[in-house]
């Protein structure tokens, strides 16, 4: 063990630990969720990018020496390779606007730079690693970059789902079946037309979600705490976004009003709103597939879903729509996350929303869940959907579709007269 000291006293820390006293205090005092920073690789990567960009800008601004810059860059590059994740031990949900996260990163980088852990004479966590920065602009920027990067995987999964939906739309277009309104029989339609509606809504919601996520690349780095840029010199503030672009290879840009950025997280709310709408559309489709595959004898049974596992511990041979039911639960989680983030926005009192990290982590959690959910929906459900053509034909030629045919031929009033018994449909068809 080694001993580190601050104004609150001393703390014993394992010799091998790259984190320091501030990390330990956060871990001991503010842990409750069991959601630990090491589980959020994109966030750690984004934090390393921010620290790397800051070191480059601080050197150009003559705030740190070249030796300190090179040490910080070397440590950040190691983090970007995915090393030392086990040393990011703080609970991601804690008070102080994410200070525990920022300090955890500062201490890990500093201890990677120094020859002896806990001795910060060469590179200091605050004076050097955190120079010209505040937790407010560091975490604000990093959580948005993390969400953007995590979303790219979900984007790929959604693109694949849309492609499979399009395939099924075309495959099922020759199959006539029945439509339903108010859960009652309605007119004849092609099964592919029904699936084209699934495809269209997912395409539309995907486009809206992509646009909202792209807006997260507008960040407040350089604004320090409340947007004034206090503690960062003019040159640093002028060049930090350029440095961030260089290290991330992303088209990041600064928010027009940095006071607004400190106070308001409506950009995260917009992502959560679009994410919730996407989830609502996916949930609706999952519910429809569950109904359309119901049966096989006493339900709709227009389609068959892939049988991937036993559906019942009681009924031998029963197969349940477990993938759509799993999707429904995931989508419910995403819809719940939207409300959490809305509340977080509303609680951003006065000049700094100290809860935006809470909102951002929930978005990351939602993305992680949805990546797996969409992949399963595509590979284990949609790809293997089969049309039950005989059943569809039976439904397409049932009573209400035939009545619709008569209405097209004779008009609404005459068809109603026929239905009231003044004549029979069969007699009318024989005319």
PAKE-294497 format. One record per residue (C-alpha): chain; y negated, x, z; residue in one letter. Coordinates in Angstrom, 1 decimal, decimal comma. Layout:
c = A	y = Y	x = X	z = Z	r = A .
...
END
This chain:
c = A	y = 0,0	x = 0,0	z = 0,0	r = X .
c = A	y = -3,6	x = 1,0	z = -0,4	r = X .
c = A	y = -6,7	x = -0,4	z = 1,4	r = X .
c = A	y = -9,8	x = -1,7	z = -0,3	r = X .
c = A	y = -12,9	x = -2,8	z = 1,4	r = X .
c = A	y = -15,8	x = -5,2	z = 0,7	r = X .
c = A	y = -18,5	x = -6,9	z = 2,8	r = X .
c = A	y = -16,0	x = -9,3	z = 4,2	r = X .
c = A	y = -13,6	x = -6,6	z = 5,5	r = X .
c = A	y = -10,5	x = -4,8	z = 4,3	r = X .
c = A	y = -7,4	x = -5,9	z = 2,4	r = X .
c = A	y = -4,1	x = -4,2	z = 1,8	r = X .
c = A	y = -3,0	x = -4,1	z = -1,8	r = X .
c = A	y = 0,3	x = -2,8	z = -3,4	r = X .
c = A	y = -0,2	x = 0,6	z = -4,8	r = X .
c = A	y = 1,1	x = -0,4	z = -8,1	r = X .
c = A	y = -1,3	x = -3,4	z = -8,5	r = X .
c = A	y = -4,0	x = -3,0	z = -11,2	r = X .
c = A	y = -6,0	x = -5,8	z = -9,6	r = X .
c = A	y = -8,2	x = -5,2	z = -6,6	r = X .
c = A	y = -9,7	x = -6,8	z = -3,5	r = X .
c = A	y = -11,7	x = -9,6	z = -5,3	r = X .
c = A	y = -8,5	x = -10,8	z = -7,1	r = X .
c = A	y = -6,6	x = -10,8	z = -3,8	r = X .
c = A	y = -9,3	x = -12,9	z = -2,1	r = X .
c = A	y = -9,2	x = -15,4	z = -4,9	r = X .
c = A	y = -5,4	x = -15,5	z = -4,9	r = X .
c = A	y = -5,3	x = -16,0	z = -1,1	r = X .
c = A	y = -8,2	x = -18,4	z = -0,7	r = X .
c = A	y = -8,2	x = -20,5	z = -3,8	r = X .
c = A	y = -4,6	x = -21,0	z = -5,0	r = X .
c = A	y = -3,3	x = -24,5	z = -5,3	r = X .
c = A	y = -2,0	x = -25,3	z = -8,8	r = X .
c = A	y = 0,6	x = -22,6	z = -9,4	r = X .
c = A	y = -1,0	x = -22,2	z = -12,9	r = X .
c = A	y = -1,5	x = -18,4	z = -12,9	r = X .
c = A	y = -3,7	x = -16,5	z = -15,4	r = X .
c = A	y = -0,8	x = -14,4	z = -16,6	r = X .
c = A	y = 0,7	x = -17,5	z = -18,3	r = X .
c = A	y = -2,4	x = -17,8	z = -20,6	r = X .
c = A	y = -2,0	x = -14,9	z = -23,0	r = X .
c = A	y = -4,7	x = -16,1	z = -25,4	r = X .
c = A	y = -7,2	x = -16,3	z = -22,6	r = X .
c = A	y = -6,5	x = -12,8	z = -21,4	r = X .
c = A	y = -6,7	x = -11,5	z = -25,0	r = X .
c = A	y = -10,1	x = -13,3	z = -25,4	r = X .
c = A	y = -11,4	x = -11,9	z = -22,1	r = X .
c = A	y = -10,4	x = -8,4	z = -23,3	r = X .
c = A	y = -12,2	x = -9,0	z = -26,6	r = X .
c = A	y = -15,4	x = -10,0	z = -24,7	r = X .
c = A	y = -15,2	x = -6,9	z = -22,4	r = X .
c = A	y = -14,6	x = -4,7	z = -25,4	r = X .
c = A	y = -17,6	x = -6,2	z = -27,3	r = X .
c = A	y = -19,7	x = -5,8	z = -24,1	r = X .
c = A	y = -18,8	x = -2,1	z = -23,7	r = X .
c = A	y = -19,8	x = -1,4	z = -27,3	r = X .
c = A	y = -23,1	x = -3,3	z = -26,9	r = X .
c = A	y = -23,8	x = -1,6	z = -23,5	r = X .
c = A	y = -23,2	x = 1,8	z = -25,0	r = X .
c = A	y = -25,7	x = 1,1	z = -27,8	r = X .
c = A	y = -28,1	x = -0,2	z = -25,3	r = X .
c = A	y = -27,6	x = 3,0	z = -23,2	r = X .
c = A	y = -26,4	x = 1,0	z = -20,2	r = X .
c = A	y = -23,1	x = 3,0	z = -20,0	r = X .
c = A	y = -22,1	x = 6,4	z = -21,1	r = X .
c = A	y = -19,8	x = 7,2	z = -24,0	r = X .
c = A	y = -17,1	x = 8,3	z = -21,6	r = X .
c = A	y = -17,2	x = 5,0	z = -19,8	r = X .
c = A	y = -17,3	x = 3,1	z = -23,1	r = X .
c = A	y = -14,2	x = 4,9	z = -24,4	r = X .
c = A	y = -12,3	x = 4,4	z = -21,2	r = X .
c = A	y = -13,1	x = 0,6	z = -21,2	r = X .
c = A	y = -12,2	x = 0,3	z = -24,9	r = X .
c = A	y = -8,9	x = 2,1	z = -24,3	r = X .
c = A	y = -8,0	x = -0,3	z = -21,4	r = X .
c = A	y = -9,0	x = -3,3	z = -23,4	r = X .
c = A	y = -6,9	x = -2,2	z = -26,4	r = X .
c = A	y = -3,9	x = -2,0	z = -24,0	r = X .
c = A	y = -4,5	x = -5,6	z = -22,9	r = X .
c = A	y = -4,8	x = -6,7	z = -26,5	r = X .
c = A	y = -1,3	x = -5,3	z = -27,0	r = X .
c = A	y = 0,0	x = -7,7	z = -24,4	r = X .
c = A	y = 0,5	x = -5,1	z = -21,7	r = X .
c = A	y = 0,1	x = -5,7	z = -17,9	r = X .
c = A	y = 0,2	x = -9,5	z = -18,0	r = X .
c = A	y = 1,9	x = -9,4	z = -14,6	r = X .
c = A	y = -1,3	x = -8,2	z = -13,0	r = X .
c = A	y = -3,3	x = -11,3	z = -13,8	r = X .
c = A	y = -2,4	x = -13,2	z = -10,7	r = X .
c = A	y = -5,2	x = -15,6	z = -9,9	r = X .
c = A	y = -4,8	x = -19,4	z = -9,9	r = X .
c = A	y = -6,8	x = -20,5	z = -13,0	r = X .
c = A	y = -8,1	x = -23,5	z = -11,1	r = X .
c = A	y = -10,6	x = -22,2	z = -8,5	r = X .
c = A	y = -14,1	x = -22,7	z = -7,4	r = X .
c = A	y = -17,0	x = -20,4	z = -8,4	r = X .
c = A	y = -17,1	x = -21,1	z = -12,1	r = X .
c = A	y = -14,1	x = -18,8	z = -12,9	r = X .
c = A	y = -15,3	x = -15,8	z = -10,9	r = X .
c = A	y = -11,7	x = -15,0	z = -9,9	r = X .
c = A	y = -10,6	x = -14,8	z = -13,5	r = X .
c = A	y = -13,5	x = -12,6	z = -14,5	r = X .
c = A	y = -13,0	x = -10,3	z = -11,5	r = X .
c = A	y = -9,3	x = -10,1	z = -12,1	r = X .
c = A	y = -10,0	x = -8,8	z = -15,6	r = X .
c = A	y = -12,7	x = -6,5	z = -14,4	r = X .
c = A	y = -10,5	x = -4,9	z = -11,8	r = X .
c = A	y = -7,5	x = -4,5	z = -14,1	r = X .
c = A	y = -9,6	x = -2,8	z = -16,7	r = X .
c = A	y = -11,3	x = -0,6	z = -14,1	r = X .
c = A	y = -8,0	x = 0,5	z = -12,6	r = X .
c = A	y = -6,6	x = 1,3	z = -16,0	r = X .
c = A	y = -9,7	x = 3,5	z = -16,5	r = X .
c = A	y = -9,6	x = 5,4	z = -13,2	r = X .
c = A	y = -7,1	x = 8,1	z = -12,1	r = X .
c = A	y = -6,6	x = 6,5	z = -8,7	r = X .
c = A	y = -6,3	x = 2,8	z = -8,3	r = X .
c = A	y = -8,9	x = 1,3	z = -6,0	r = X .
c = A	y = -11,2	x = 4,3	z = -6,4	r = X .
c = A	y = -14,0	x = 3,1	z = -8,8	r = X .
c = A	y = -16,2	x = 6,2	z = -8,9	r = X .
c = A	y = -15,7	x = 6,8	z = -12,7	r = X .
c = A	y = -15,5	x = 3,2	z = -13,9	r = X .
c = A	y = -16,6	x = 0,4	z = -11,7	r = X .
c = A	y = -15,4	x = -3,3	z = -12,2	r = X .
c = A	y = -19,0	x = -4,7	z = -11,8	r = X .
c = A	y = -21,4	x = -1,9	z = -12,6	r = X .
c = A	y = -19,5	x = -0,8	z = -15,8	r = X .
c = A	y = -16,8	x = -3,3	z = -17,0	r = X .
c = A	y = -19,1	x = -6,3	z = -16,1	r = X .
c = A	y = -22,4	x = -4,7	z = -17,1	r = X .
c = A	y = -24,9	x = -7,1	z = -18,7	r = X .
c = A	y = -22,5	x = -10,0	z = -18,2	r = X .
c = A	y = -21,9	x = -12,9	z = -15,8	r = X .
c = A	y = -18,8	x = -14,9	z = -15,2	r = X .
c = A	y = -20,7	x = -17,8	z = -16,7	r = X .
c = A	y = -21,1	x = -16,3	z = -20,2	r = X .
c = A	y = -17,9	x = -14,3	z = -20,1	r = X .
c = A	y = -15,6	x = -17,2	z = -19,3	r = X .
c = A	y = -17,6	x = -19,7	z = -21,4	r = X .
c = A	y = -17,1	x = -17,4	z = -24,4	r = X .
c = A	y = -13,5	x = -16,3	z = -23,7	r = X .
c = A	y = -12,1	x = -19,8	z = -23,0	r = X .
c = A	y = -13,5	x = -21,1	z = -26,3	r = X .
c = A	y = -12,0	x = -18,1	z = -28,2	r = X .
c = A	y = -8,7	x = -18,7	z = -26,5	r = X .
c = A	y = -8,6	x = -22,4	z = -27,4	r = X .
c = A	y = -9,5	x = -21,5	z = -31,0	r = X .
c = A	y = -6,7	x = -18,9	z = -31,3	r = X .
c = A	y = -4,1	x = -21,1	z = -29,5	r = X .
c = A	y = -5,0	x = -24,0	z = -31,9	r = X .
c = A	y = -4,1	x = -21,9	z = -35,0	r = X .
c = A	y = -0,4	x = -22,3	z = -34,1	r = X .
c = A	y = -0,8	x = -26,0	z = -33,6	r = X .
c = A	y = -2,7	x = -26,2	z = -36,9	r = X .
c = A	y = 0,3	x = -24,7	z = -38,7	r = X .
c = A	y = 2,7	x = -27,1	z = -37,0	r = X .
c = A	y = 0,6	x = -30,1	z = -38,0	r = X .
c = A	y = 0,4	x = -28,9	z = -41,6	r = X .
c = A	y = 4,2	x = -28,7	z = -41,7	r = X .
c = A	y = 4,5	x = -32,2	z = -40,2	r = X .
c = A	y = 2,1	x = -33,6	z = -42,9	r = X .
c = A	y = 4,2	x = -32,0	z = -45,6	r = X .
c = A	y = 7,4	x = -33,6	z = -44,3	r = X .
c = A	y = 5,6	x = -36,9	z = -44,0	r = X .
c = A	y = 4,6	x = -36,7	z = -47,7	r = X .
c = A	y = 8,1	x = -35,9	z = -48,6	r = X .
c = A	y = 9,4	x = -39,0	z = -46,8	r = X .
c = A	y = 6,6	x = -41,1	z = -48,4	r = X .
c = A	y = 7,8	x = -40,2	z = -51,8	r = X .
c = A	y = 11,5	x = -40,4	z = -50,9	r = X .
c = A	y = 11,1	x = -44,0	z = -49,5	r = X .
c = A	y = 8,8	x = -45,4	z = -52,2	r = X .
c = A	y = 11,6	x = -47,0	z = -54,2	r = X .
c = A	y = 13,0	x = -48,8	z = -51,1	r = X .
c = A	y = 11,7	x = -52,3	z = -50,6	r = X .
c = A	y = 11,5	x = -53,7	z = -47,1	r = X .
c = A	y = 9,5	x = -56,1	z = -45,0	r = X .
c = A	y = 6,1	x = -55,7	z = -43,3	r = X .
c = A	y = 5,2	x = -57,2	z = -39,9	r = X .
c = A	y = 2,0	x = -58,4	z = -38,5	r = X .
c = A	y = 1,8	x = -59,5	z = -34,8	r = X .
c = A	y = 5,5	x = -58,3	z = -34,7	r = X .
c = A	y = 6,3	x = -61,3	z = -36,9	r = X .
c = A	y = 7,8	x = -61,1	z = -40,4	r = X .
c = A	y = 5,2	x = -60,7	z = -43,2	r = X .
c = A	y = 5,2	x = -59,8	z = -46,8	r = X .
c = A	y = 7,4	x = -57,4	z = -48,8	r = X .
c = A	y = 6,4	x = -53,8	z = -49,0	r = X .
c = A	y = 7,9	x = -50,5	z = -49,9	r = X .
c = A	y = 9,1	x = -48,3	z = -47,1	r = X .
c = A	y = 7,2	x = -45,4	z = -48,6	r = X .
c = A	y = 4,0	x = -47,4	z = -48,3	r = X .
c = A	y = 4,6	x = -47,8	z = -44,6	r = X .
c = A	y = 5,2	x = -44,0	z = -44,3	r = X .
c = A	y = 2,1	x = -43,3	z = -46,4	r = X .
c = A	y = 0,1	x = -44,8	z = -43,6	r = X .
c = A	y = 1,6	x = -42,4	z = -41,1	r = X .
c = A	y = 0,7	x = -39,5	z = -43,4	r = X .
c = A	y = -2,8	x = -40,6	z = -44,0	r = X .
c = A	y = -3,8	x = -41,1	z = -40,3	r = X .
c = A	y = -2,4	x = -37,7	z = -39,3	r = X .
c = A	y = -4,2	x = -36,0	z = -42,2	r = X .
c = A	y = -7,5	x = -37,6	z = -41,2	r = X .
c = A	y = -7,2	x = -36,9	z = -37,5	r = X .
c = A	y = -6,1	x = -33,3	z = -38,3	r = X .
c = A	y = -9,3	x = -32,7	z = -40,3	r = X .
c = A	y = -11,5	x = -34,1	z = -37,5	r = X .
c = A	y = -9,7	x = -32,0	z = -34,9	r = X .
c = A	y = -10,0	x = -28,8	z = -37,0	r = X .
c = A	y = -13,8	x = -29,4	z = -37,3	r = X .
c = A	y = -14,2	x = -29,8	z = -33,5	r = X .
c = A	y = -12,2	x = -26,7	z = -32,8	r = X .
c = A	y = -14,2	x = -24,6	z = -35,3	r = X .
c = A	y = -17,4	x = -25,6	z = -33,4	r = X .
c = A	y = -16,1	x = -23,6	z = -30,4	r = X .
c = A	y = -16,9	x = -20,4	z = -32,2	r = X .
c = A	y = -20,6	x = -21,1	z = -31,2	r = X .
c = A	y = -20,8	x = -19,4	z = -27,7	r = X .
c = A	y = -23,3	x = -18,2	z = -25,1	r = X .
c = A	y = -22,4	x = -14,5	z = -24,6	r = X .
c = A	y = -25,6	x = -12,7	z = -23,7	r = X .
c = A	y = -27,1	x = -15,6	z = -21,8	r = X .
c = A	y = -25,6	x = -14,3	z = -18,5	r = X .
c = A	y = -25,7	x = -17,0	z = -15,8	r = X .
c = A	y = -28,1	x = -19,9	z = -16,8	r = X .
c = A	y = -29,1	x = -18,8	z = -20,3	r = X .
c = A	y = -32,1	x = -16,6	z = -19,4	r = X .
c = A	y = -30,1	x = -13,4	z = -20,1	r = X .
c = A	y = -31,1	x = -11,8	z = -16,8	r = X .
c = A	y = -29,4	x = -8,6	z = -16,1	r = X .
c = A	y = -28,9	x = -7,8	z = -19,8	r = X .
c = A	y = -31,5	x = -5,8	z = -21,7	r = X .
c = A	y = -33,0	x = -7,0	z = -24,9	r = X .
c = A	y = -31,0	x = -4,7	z = -27,2	r = X .
c = A	y = -27,7	x = -5,8	z = -25,6	r = X .
c = A	y = -28,6	x = -9,4	z = -26,1	r = X .
c = A	y = -29,6	x = -8,8	z = -29,7	r = X .
c = A	y = -26,4	x = -7,1	z = -30,7	r = X .
c = A	y = -23,7	x = -8,6	z = -28,5	r = X .
c = A	y = -22,7	x = -11,3	z = -31,0	r = X .
c = A	y = -22,3	x = -8,8	z = -33,8	r = X .
c = A	y = -20,1	x = -6,7	z = -31,6	r = X .
c = A	y = -18,0	x = -9,8	z = -30,7	r = X .
c = A	y = -17,6	x = -10,5	z = -34,4	r = X .
c = A	y = -16,4	x = -7,0	z = -35,0	r = X .
c = A	y = -13,8	x = -7,0	z = -32,3	r = X .
c = A	y = -12,5	x = -10,5	z = -32,9	r = X .
c = A	y = -12,9	x = -10,7	z = -36,7	r = X .
c = A	y = -14,1	x = -14,2	z = -36,2	r = X .
c = A	y = -17,4	x = -15,9	z = -37,4	r = X .
c = A	y = -18,7	x = -16,3	z = -33,9	r = X .
c = A	y = -22,4	x = -17,1	z = -33,4	r = X .
c = A	y = -24,7	x = -17,7	z = -30,5	r = X .
c = A	y = -25,6	x = -21,2	z = -29,3	r = X .
c = A	y = -29,2	x = -22,1	z = -30,3	r = X .
c = A	y = -30,1	x = -23,1	z = -26,7	r = X .
c = A	y = -28,4	x = -20,9	z = -24,1	r = X .
c = A	y = -29,7	x = -23,1	z = -21,2	r = X .
c = A	y = -27,9	x = -26,1	z = -22,9	r = X .
c = A	y = -24,8	x = -23,9	z = -23,2	r = X .
c = A	y = -24,8	x = -23,2	z = -19,5	r = X .
c = A	y = -25,4	x = -26,8	z = -18,5	r = X .
c = A	y = -23,3	x = -28,8	z = -21,0	r = X .
c = A	y = -19,7	x = -28,6	z = -22,2	r = X .
c = A	y = -19,8	x = -31,5	z = -24,7	r = X .
c = A	y = -18,2	x = -29,2	z = -27,3	r = X .
c = A	y = -15,1	x = -29,1	z = -25,2	r = X .
c = A	y = -15,4	x = -32,9	z = -24,7	r = X .
c = A	y = -15,5	x = -33,3	z = -28,5	r = X .
c = A	y = -12,3	x = -31,2	z = -28,9	r = X .
c = A	y = -10,6	x = -33,3	z = -26,3	r = X .
c = A	y = -11,8	x = -36,5	z = -27,8	r = X .
c = A	y = -10,5	x = -35,5	z = -31,3	r = X .
c = A	y = -7,3	x = -34,2	z = -29,7	r = X .
c = A	y = -6,8	x = -37,5	z = -27,9	r = X .
c = A	y = -7,3	x = -39,5	z = -31,1	r = X .
c = A	y = -4,8	x = -37,3	z = -32,9	r = X .
c = A	y = -2,3	x = -37,8	z = -30,0	r = X .
c = A	y = -3,0	x = -41,6	z = -30,1	r = X .
c = A	y = -2,1	x = -41,6	z = -33,8	r = X .
c = A	y = 1,0	x = -39,6	z = -33,2	r = X .
c = A	y = 2,0	x = -41,9	z = -30,3	r = X .
c = A	y = 1,6	x = -44,9	z = -32,5	r = X .
c = A	y = 3,9	x = -43,4	z = -35,2	r = X .
c = A	y = 6,5	x = -42,5	z = -32,6	r = X .
c = A	y = 6,5	x = -46,0	z = -31,3	r = X .
c = A	y = 6,9	x = -47,4	z = -34,8	r = X .
c = A	y = 9,8	x = -45,1	z = -35,6	r = X .
c = A	y = 11,4	x = -46,2	z = -32,3	r = X .
c = A	y = 11,1	x = -49,9	z = -33,4	r = X .
c = A	y = 12,1	x = -49,3	z = -37,0	r = X .
c = A	y = 15,3	x = -47,5	z = -35,9	r = X .
c = A	y = 16,1	x = -50,1	z = -33,2	r = X .
c = A	y = 19,6	x = -51,5	z = -33,3	r = X .
c = A	y = 21,8	x = -50,5	z = -35,0	r = X .
c = A	y = 23,0	x = -54,1	z = -35,1	r = X .
c = A	y = 20,7	x = -56,2	z = -33,1	r = X .
c = A	y = 17,4	x = -54,5	z = -34,0	r = X .
c = A	y = 15,3	x = -53,7	z = -37,0	r = X .
c = A	y = 17,5	x = -50,9	z = -38,2	r = X .
c = A	y = 15,5	x = -50,2	z = -41,3	r = X .
c = A	y = 15,8	x = -46,5	z = -40,8	r = X .
c = A	y = 18,1	x = -44,1	z = -39,0	r = X .
c = A	y = 16,8	x = -41,2	z = -36,9	r = X .
c = A	y = 18,8	x = -38,0	z = -36,6	r = X .
c = A	y = 21,4	x = -38,1	z = -33,8	r = X .
c = A	y = 20,8	x = -34,9	z = -31,9	r = X .
c = A	y = 22,5	x = -35,7	z = -28,5	r = X .
c = A	y = 24,3	x = -38,3	z = -26,6	r = X .
c = A	y = 22,0	x = -41,2	z = -25,7	r = X .
c = A	y = 23,7	x = -42,7	z = -22,7	r = X .
c = A	y = 25,9	x = -41,8	z = -19,8	r = X .
c = A	y = 27,2	x = -45,4	z = -19,7	r = X .
c = A	y = 27,5	x = -46,6	z = -23,4	r = X .
c = A	y = 29,9	x = -44,3	z = -25,4	r = X .
c = A	y = 28,5	x = -43,5	z = -28,8	r = X .
c = A	y = 25,0	x = -44,8	z = -28,1	r = X .
c = A	y = 22,3	x = -42,7	z = -29,6	r = X .
c = A	y = 18,7	x = -43,1	z = -28,4	r = X .
c = A	y = 15,4	x = -42,2	z = -30,1	r = X .
c = A	y = 14,8	x = -39,3	z = -27,7	r = X .
c = A	y = 12,4	x = -37,3	z = -29,8	r = X .
c = A	y = 10,0	x = -40,2	z = -30,4	r = X .
c = A	y = 10,2	x = -41,0	z = -26,7	r = X .
c = A	y = 9,4	x = -37,3	z = -25,9	r = X .
c = A	y = 6,5	x = -37,4	z = -28,3	r = X .
c = A	y = 5,1	x = -40,5	z = -26,6	r = X .
c = A	y = 5,1	x = -38,7	z = -23,2	r = X .
c = A	y = 3,4	x = -35,6	z = -24,6	r = X .
c = A	y = 0,7	x = -37,7	z = -26,2	r = X .
c = A	y = 0,1	x = -39,6	z = -23,0	r = X .
c = A	y = -0,6	x = -36,2	z = -21,3	r = X .
c = A	y = -3,1	x = -35,4	z = -24,0	r = X .
c = A	y = -4,9	x = -38,7	z = -23,6	r = X .
c = A	y = -5,0	x = -38,1	z = -19,9	r = X .
c = A	y = -6,5	x = -34,6	z = -20,4	r = X .
c = A	y = -9,4	x = -36,2	z = -22,3	r = X .
c = A	y = -10,4	x = -38,1	z = -19,2	r = X .
c = A	y = -10,2	x = -35,0	z = -17,1	r = X .
c = A	y = -12,5	x = -33,1	z = -19,4	r = X .
c = A	y = -15,0	x = -36,1	z = -19,6	r = X .
c = A	y = -15,2	x = -36,0	z = -15,8	r = X .
c = A	y = -15,7	x = -32,3	z = -15,8	r = X .
c = A	y = -18,6	x = -32,7	z = -18,2	r = X .
c = A	y = -20,2	x = -35,3	z = -16,0	r = X .
c = A	y = -19,9	x = -33,0	z = -12,9	r = X .
c = A	y = -21,9	x = -30,2	z = -14,5	r = X .
c = A	y = -24,7	x = -30,5	z = -12,0	r = X .
c = A	y = -28,2	x = -29,0	z = -12,8	r = X .
c = A	y = -28,2	x = -25,6	z = -14,5	r = X .
c = A	y = -24,6	x = -24,5	z = -14,7	r = X .
c = A	y = -21,3	x = -26,4	z = -15,2	r = X .
c = A	y = -19,0	x = -24,4	z = -12,9	r = X .
c = A	y = -16,0	x = -26,6	z = -13,9	r = X .
c = A	y = -15,8	x = -25,7	z = -17,6	r = X .
c = A	y = -13,0	x = -23,3	z = -17,0	r = X .
c = A	y = -11,0	x = -26,2	z = -15,5	r = X .
c = A	y = -11,7	x = -28,2	z = -18,7	r = X .
c = A	y = -10,8	x = -25,3	z = -21,0	r = X .
c = A	y = -7,5	x = -24,6	z = -19,3	r = X .
c = A	y = -6,5	x = -28,2	z = -19,6	r = X .
c = A	y = -7,1	x = -28,0	z = -23,4	r = X .
c = A	y = -5,0	x = -24,9	z = -23,6	r = X .
c = A	y = -2,2	x = -26,6	z = -21,7	r = X .
c = A	y = -2,5	x = -29,6	z = -24,1	r = X .
c = A	y = -2,3	x = -27,3	z = -27,1	r = X .
c = A	y = 0,8	x = -25,5	z = -25,8	r = X .
c = A	y = 2,5	x = -28,8	z = -25,2	r = X .
c = A	y = 1,6	x = -30,3	z = -28,5	r = X .
c = A	y = 2,8	x = -27,2	z = -30,5	r = X .
c = A	y = 6,3	x = -27,8	z = -29,1	r = X .
c = A	y = 6,0	x = -31,5	z = -29,5	r = X .
c = A	y = 4,9	x = -31,5	z = -33,1	r = X .
c = A	y = 7,5	x = -28,9	z = -34,0	r = X .
c = A	y = 10,3	x = -31,0	z = -32,5	r = X .
c = A	y = 9,0	x = -34,2	z = -34,1	r = X .
c = A	y = 9,0	x = -32,5	z = -37,5	r = X .
c = A	y = 12,3	x = -30,6	z = -37,3	r = X .
c = A	y = 14,4	x = -32,9	z = -35,1	r = X .
c = A	y = 13,2	x = -36,2	z = -36,2	r = X .
c = A	y = 11,0	x = -36,7	z = -39,3	r = X .
c = A	y = 13,0	x = -34,3	z = -41,6	r = X .
c = A	y = 16,2	x = -36,2	z = -41,0	r = X .
c = A	y = 15,0	x = -39,8	z = -41,2	r = X .
c = A	y = 17,2	x = -41,9	z = -43,5	r = X .
c = A	y = 16,4	x = -45,3	z = -45,0	r = X .
c = A	y = 19,1	x = -48,0	z = -44,4	r = X .
c = A	y = 18,7	x = -49,4	z = -47,9	r = X .
c = A	y = 21,0	x = -52,4	z = -47,5	r = X .
c = A	y = 19,3	x = -53,5	z = -44,4	r = X .
c = A	y = 15,8	x = -53,0	z = -46,0	r = X .
c = A	y = 16,9	x = -55,0	z = -49,1	r = X .
c = A	y = 18,1	x = -57,8	z = -46,8	r = X .
c = A	y = 14,8	x = -58,0	z = -45,0	r = X .
c = A	y = 12,8	x = -57,7	z = -48,2	r = X .
c = A	y = 14,6	x = -60,8	z = -49,5	r = X .
c = A	y = 14,4	x = -62,8	z = -46,3	r = X .
c = A	y = 12,5	x = -66,1	z = -45,8	r = X .
c = A	y = 8,9	x = -65,0	z = -45,2	r = X .
c = A	y = 8,7	x = -62,6	z = -48,2	r = X .
c = A	y = 10,1	x = -65,4	z = -50,4	r = X .
c = A	y = 7,4	x = -67,7	z = -49,1	r = X .
c = A	y = 4,9	x = -65,1	z = -49,9	r = X .
c = A	y = 6,3	x = -65,0	z = -53,5	r = X .
c = A	y = 5,8	x = -68,8	z = -53,7	r = X .
c = A	y = 2,2	x = -68,6	z = -52,4	r = X .
c = A	y = 1,5	x = -66,1	z = -55,2	r = X .
c = A	y = 3,0	x = -68,4	z = -57,7	r = X .
c = A	y = 1,8	x = -71,9	z = -56,5	r = X .
c = A	y = -1,0	x = -71,1	z = -54,0	r = X .
c = A	y = -1,4	x = -71,5	z = -50,2	r = X .
c = A	y = -1,8	x = -75,3	z = -50,0	r = X .
c = A	y = 1,1	x = -76,1	z = -52,2	r = X .
c = A	y = 3,4	x = -73,7	z = -50,5	r = X .
c = A	y = 2,4	x = -75,2	z = -47,1	r = X .
c = A	y = 3,3	x = -78,7	z = -48,5	r = X .
c = A	y = 6,6	x = -77,4	z = -49,5	r = X .
c = A	y = 7,2	x = -75,9	z = -46,0	r = X .
c = A	y = 6,3	x = -79,2	z = -44,4	r = X .
c = A	y = 9,3	x = -80,9	z = -46,0	r = X .
c = A	y = 7,6	x = -82,9	z = -48,8	r = X .
c = A	y = 9,8	x = -80,8	z = -51,1	r = X .
c = A	y = 12,3	x = -78,0	z = -50,6	r = X .
c = A	y = 11,7	x = -74,4	z = -51,6	r = X .
c = A	y = 15,0	x = -74,6	z = -53,4	r = X .
c = A	y = 13,9	x = -77,6	z = -55,5	r = X .
c = A	y = 10,6	x = -75,9	z = -56,2	r = X .
c = A	y = 12,4	x = -72,8	z = -57,4	r = X .
c = A	y = 14,5	x = -74,9	z = -59,7	r = X .
c = A	y = 11,5	x = -76,4	z = -61,4	r = X .
END
